[in-house]
Amino acid sequence: MKNDSFVITLFQDWRTVFELNEVAMLLHETNFANLKQKLHYYVHIGVLGNPRRGIYVKKNYNPEEIACKLFKPSYLSLEYVLQQSGIIFQYTNHLTMVSYLSRRLEISGHHLLFRKIKNEILLNTEGIIRDRVGVNIASPERAFLDTLYLNKEFYADNVSSLNKEFISKLLPLYNSTALRRRVEKHFDND
């Protein structure tokens, strides 16, 4: 494979963030040493970025993509989703994630906050939307429940757009009487 076709193939793909194995599958490359060498060359000349070990990015990459590839399984949720959905009005510049561990990272000026949640909750995909580039994002209802579950002092500014039936369907996943009471309290005030 010519080096030019290597870069063209990567840049024609709709993804902006790649793991080494994704690049290998995309380019049908079985020689990982050769692939790493090519990737290192394109990082060195500035065509690609390498913000974390094993992660390669195009310029102007989607920070949501890299957030979902750092620690798997994980998904965008909490304040990030609630802010975008108009459930909370406070601005946050963090991409907030639910994962199997808690971490704070900064990658190329993007602040990522990972919050640990029980595996039974994390691994259940109900209310999680996955797009074609691999971004996993919670529905506003799932993000609302995740936030209330992890932060008992949480207050939502506007719950009127949330689907109460879907919340009722998701509640058993958390197996928490305290969470059920917190949800009821939010909707009693609505």
N, C-alpha and C positions, 0 to 999 in steps of 0.2 A: 504494500500500500504506500503510495507517495505521501510525503509529509503534508502537501497541500490538501489532499483529499481527507487527511486526518482532521485538520482544522475545519474544513468545509463541512464535514459530516457532523462534527460537534456543534457548529454554529447553526446548522439547519435544524437541529433538534429543538423542540419547544422548551425543554428544560434549561434552566440557567445554572443549576448546581448539580454536580455529578460526584458520585463515589467511584472509586477505582473499578469496582466490578461492573458498574453501569457503563462506564466508558468501554470496558472490555467487551461487553455484550453488544453495545452499539456498533463498535468497529470490528466485531468478530475476531478479536485478538485473543489468542491463547497464551502468548508469551508475556507474562506479567512484568518481567524484568525489562523487556523491550518497551512495553507500554509505559512503565514508570519513567524510563529514560526520555521517551518522547514528551510525556507530560511535563517532566522537569524542564526540558528545553523550552517549551511554550510558556511555562511559568517564568523562566529566566529572562526571556525576551519580552515579557509583558503582555502576551496574547491572552493568557489565562491567569487566574489568581489561585492561590493555595492558602486560604485563611486558616485551615486546620489540617492536621495530618490526614491524608486519605480523602480529602474533599477538594474538588476543583471547581472553579466558578468562572463564568463569563463576566465581563465588565457589566456593571449595573444589574447584578443578579438580584433575584427576589429573596429578601431576607426570610420570608415565610418558608421558602424551600429549604434553606440551610438549617433553620430551626428544627424542622421535622426530620432532618437527616442526622443530626448530631447524636441524639440518644434515642434509640428505638426500643420499644414503642413509645410514642409521644404524640400529642396533638395540641394545636392552638386552642386556648380556652380562656377562662377566667376574665380578668379585666379587659384584655385585648379584644375579645369577642363581644363582651358586654358594651364596651365603648363604641365599637363599630355598629352595634345593633341599636344604639340609643337607649339602652337599659340603665347605663350610668353616664353621667355627664362629665365627670372628672377626666382630664386628659392624662394619659400615660404614654411615655415613649418606649415602653418595654413591650416586647413580644412575650406574652405570658403563656407558658406551656404546662401541661400536665404530663408527668412522666413517672418512671420508677425511681427517680432520685431527685434531690433538690440541688440546684446549681444556679449561680449567677455568672453570666458570661458577657463579654463585649467582643464582637467580631466586626471589624471594619466600621466602627461607629454605631452598630446596632446592638441594643441592649436586650439580652435574652434572660428571662427568668423562668426556671424550671421548678415546679412544685411537685413533690412526691405525693402519690395517692395509692391506695390499696390496689393490688394487682387485679382483684375481681372487678373493680371499677375500670381501671385502665384498659384491660383487655376486652371489655365489652364494647362493641362498635355501635351500639344503638345511639343515635343522635350525633354520630361523627360522619362528616362528609369528607370524602377523599377525591381530590381533583386529579386530572391526568398527569400532572407533574409531581405527584406524590405529597402534596400538602394535605395534611389531615387537620380539619378544623371542626370544632364543636358547634352544634346548632346553638342559638341563643338560650334555649331551654336547658340544654346540657351544660353550657357554660355557667348559667345561673345556679344550677344545682351543684356543680363542681365548686363554685365560689362559696356558696353557703355551707357546703360540707367542710371546706378547708378553713373558712373564716367565719366563726359564729357571730362576729360583730359586724358583718357585712350589711350594708344598706343599699338597696337598689333605688334609683331615682324614679324610674318609670317601668313598671311591670305590665302595663296595659297591652303591650304588643306581644307578650309571651303567650304561648298556647298552653292553657291550664290542663287540658286533656293530655297533651304530650308530657307535661311535667309529671302528672299522675302516673303515666305509663312508665316513666323513667325512675321514679322514686324508689321502687323496690330494689333496684340495682344497688343502691347505697346502704340498704339494710340499717337505717338509722331513724329511730323515733325522734331524736332531737332535731334532725334535719327536717322531718315531716312537720314538726311544730314551727320551725323557722320559716318554712315555706308558707304555712297557713297564716302566720303572722304578717308576712309580706302581702298576701292577698286579702287579708281582713282589712288592711289599710287602703286597698285599691278602690 
